[in-house]
Amino acid sequence: MPDAEDVRRIALSLPDTTEKVAWSMPTFRVAGKMFATLPEDETSIAVRCPKEERDELVMAEPGKFWIADHEAQFAWVRARLAALEGEDELRDILADSWRQAAPPRLLDAYPELGMPSAE
């Protein structure tokens, strides 16, 4: 089961990512733009997610994903770390959020982090 240190290690391994405390919690930013947070007692993460995909995720896996009331109007979703299938799933979630926040110059410079291929 991934934990807060895994989140920190994986997030900071993504290009041009920094950690900054905001709202009394760790946040992770690419080129200054936030893409993940470790809210509450660090048992979950909040990440960027288009609203349409977010709603589908929550409906499909409510034990894993949910929408915090104060984030409902934004394109963010929460994921319970204990419900993730391991570090690979955590890495995929963080990388997807990173891609949504990263500027084009970083997406171009790191094509291996580009959009995932359709399966």
Buried (B, 14 or more C-beta within 10 A) or exposed (E): EBEBEBBBBBBEEBEBBEEEEEEEEBBBBBBEEBBBBBBEEBEBBBBBBEBEEBBEBBEEEEEBBBBBEEBEEBBBBBBBBEBBEEBEBBBBBBBBBBBBBBEEEBBEEBEEBEEEEEE
